Every structure is written in C-alpha cells, then in structure tokens.
Amino acid sequence: MKNLIPLLLSAPIITIAPILFFLMSLTGCGEPNNKNRAVYLLLDTSGTYNSELNKAQLIMNYLLATLDSGDSIAIARIDSGSFSEKDILVKATFDKRPSTVIAQKRTFKQQLDNFVNNKNPGSRHTDISGGLLQAAEYLYETGAAKKHVLIFSDLEEDLVKGHIRQFDLPLDGISVSALNVTKLRSDNIDPREYLSRVESWKTRVNAGGGEWQVINDLERLDNIIVQH
C-alpha cells in the first residue's frame, strides 16, 4: 500500500478513480448493508372497536419476539386527530447489547399492557389517515430498510368536521397491513360496504407508493414481517 501512494499522487484523476474503487473494495469501505426494520402499529380506540384492543397484545408479543437489535417499533392510538406525536404510546429502537434489548422489550410490553388494561372510553372519531401520516414520518426518520405499518382497526374513518384528509398519502416503500378488520353491523346488511371500505384503503395506499394487505387471521402474523 505504501508503494502505491507516490504513484497515486502523481497519476491523473481518471487513472486514480478505478484504483481507489478497488482499494475500497478490499478494505470493506462503502455503504453498510442496512437490514434494519421499523414497525408502526396503529390501534383504533374508537367506540366501535375499543373492545378489540385486547387482541393487540397478541400482535405486540409477536413483534417483540420478531424484532432484533437495531430494529425500531412504535405503537400509537387512532383517535379524533391522529397526526400528532402525542398519540404515540410507546416507541423504542433496540440496542446492540442483548441484555439491554431484553430490558427494553420488557418495559415496552408493560407500557402497552397498562394502556390496554386501563383503556378509557373510545374516541368519538377515527382519523386513520392522520395516523398513517404520523406513521410514515416516524418510519422514514428511523432510516430502516424495511418499513411496516400495521393497522388494528375496522377501517371505518370518521373525521372531525373540518379535518381535511383527501390527499395522497406519502407511503413510498412502506408495507401497510390491516389486521383484524371487523365487520360493522351495516356490513352484515350489505357486505358490499365492507368490501368497498377495504378496497378504498388499498387504492389510497397503493396510490401513495405503499403495499397493501389484509390479515384477519391473527395466527398468520408470521407472514407480515420478513426475518433478517
């Protein structure tokens, strides 16, 4: 390497470039291979869905068992105005040290259990679009290679009067999975309402550059997040 230095200093830039590229490949220089994952779980706290929140603990247990060091996770509630950091209930980026990761996961689980077990009366409105916007902001900030949003909801959006959400959602590179999409009473009368609601969200997510899937069988959670 020392014998190459005088040669490199005197050589034209065009000649140096391929040599430098070769040396960088030998020393392992360059961009690291980012395999980190980030997951944002949205919990519907509306009156029509509040009773389903206990099932969220099953999803959280799966996530905590799946995510590793360097991965990030956040859980937020969907309420009347969900485009806000205040709706994030708990978040964490797991440390490189296994002993610290165990402690982080234990604390994370306790915080969510407290929320689910002491849940207040459901929100009067459901701002799913605002929740997705907040989720995208969080996921992009993590810099993770794989980004997931999990929506635990009946997908019935009911906005506060005056709230504007009819615009494209910035979801490029984000996988969005709707979990446990329960049927409303009106869906039983006319199933087309349920199908239309699911299809409408699929269209919005795809239009924003995201990928969409619905998983109602929670025993299929292993299909959501790809392992490292």
N, C-alpha and C positions, 0 to 999 in steps of 0.2 A: 504493500500500500504506500509506504514512504517513497519508493522509487517512482511511483506514478504521479506524485504531487508536482514536481517540476514540469513534467510533460503536460499535465492538465492546465497549469498556469500559463503555459506558452501556446497552447492549442487554441484554434478558433472555437467559438461557441457552438457552431454546428457540429464540430467534431467531438466536443466535450459532452453534449447532451446524451447521446446513446451510452457513453461510458458511465456517466453519473447514474443513469437509469439502471444499468447493470449492477453497479456497486450498491445501489439502494436495495435491489432485489436480494443481494447476498446478505446484507445486514438486517433485512427484515423491516426496513423503513417503509413508510407509506401509511395508508389509512387502515385503522384497525377493523377487524371483521365484527360489525355490530350485530349481535344476535339477541339483544335485549328486547323484552316485551313489555308493553304497558296496557293495562286494562282499566276501564272506567265503567263501573256498574251503577246504573240509574234505577232507583227504587221509586215506584209510583206510590205516593202516600195519599191519593185521593180517596174519597169516601167509598167509591165503587170498588176499590182494590185493596184497601187498607188491611183487610182480613187475610190477605195472601202473603203478607210480609214474612211470616214465619218460615216460608219456603226459601226465603232469601238466604237463610243461614246455611242451607244445603249448598247453594251456589258458592257462598263465601268459603265454606270448608273445602270445596273443590279447588277454588282459585288459590287459596293459601297452600294447598298441597302441591299445586302445579307450578307456581311461580318460584323462581330461584334468585340468587344473588344478582344484583344489577337490574332486576325487573321492578316495575312500578305498578302500584294499584291505588285506585281511589274509589270511594263509594259515596254517592250523592243522592239526595232525595229530589223527586219531581214534585213541585208544588205550584202555587199560583204564578210565580215568577222565577223560573229556574236558571236564568242566565246570570248567575251570581256565585261567587266563591263561598258565600255563607251557607249555601246548600250542600257543600262538600262535608260529609260527616266525618270522614277519616281518610287519610292518604299516607302512603309510605313508598320509599324506594329502598329495596332491601340491600343491606350492607354486604361487603365481600366476605366478612367473617361469619362462619356458620353459627357460632354461639350468639352473635348479635341478631342474626336473621330469626333465630328461634324466639328470642325475646320480642322482636318487632312483630312477629306473627301472633304471638300470644296477646300482646297489647291490642293489636288490630282487632282480633276476634272479640275481646272483651268489650271494646268500644261499640262494635256493631251489635253485639248481643244486648247491650244496655239500651241501645236505640230501639231495637225490635221489641224487647220485652216491656219497654216503658213508652211505647208509641202513643202519641196524642191523637185526638180525633183527626180524621183525614182532612186534607186540604180541600177547599171548595172548588178549586180549579186545577187544571192539569196542563202545565206548559212543557210538553215533551220537546218541542223544537228548541226552546231555550236551554233545556238540559243537554241536548245534543251539541249545541254551540259551545257550551261550557266544557263538555267532554272533549271536543275537538281541540279546544285551546289548551287544555291540560295535556292531552296526549302528544300534541306537537311539541310542547315545551320539554317533555321528557327526552326527546331525541331518540326514542326507541325505534328499532327496525320494524317491529310488528306491533300494530296498534289496534285495540279492540274496544268496542262499546257494547255492553250488554244491557238491554232494556228489559226490566222486570215490570211489565205493565199490560193493561188490556188494550193499549194503543188508542184509547179514546181521548183525543186532545180537546180540552175545554178552556179556552183562553179568557182572561180578564178582558172586559170591554176596553178597547183602545190599544191593546197589545198587538203589535204587528209582527207576524212570523211568516208571511207568504213571500219567501225569497229562497234562493238556492242555499243549501247548507254546505259549508266547506269541509268535505269529508274525504278528500283525496287520499287514498292509501289506507283508509280505515275500514275495518270489518265491523259491521253492525249486526248483532244478533238479538232478536226479540225472543224473550223466554216466557213461558207460562202465560201465553196470550189468552186470557179467559174470555169466554163468551158473555156478552151482556144479555139482559132479558130480551131486548129488542132483536138481538141476533137470532134467538130461538124462534121468533115470529117470522123473521125474514133473514135467513142465513147470508143473503147477498150483502147485507150490511157489514158483516164480519169480513167476508172476502174482499169487499171494496176497501175496508179500512186497512187491511194488511197490504193490499196491492198499492194503495195510495202511499204508504210509507216506503215500500220497496221502490216506487218510482222516484220519490224525493231523495232517498239515499243514493240510488244509482245516478241520479242527475248531478249530485254533488261529488261524484267520483268514488263513492264508497261501495262496499259489497254488502249484500243483504241476505239474511236467512232467518227462518223462524224455527225454534226448537221448543215444542210444548212438552215433550217427554224429557223430564229432568234427569233421567237415567242415561241420556245421550250427551251429557255435558262434556265427555271426553272428545267430542267432535268439534268443540268450539275453538280451543287454543292448541296450536301445534307446539309440541315439546321442542326444547333446544336441540 
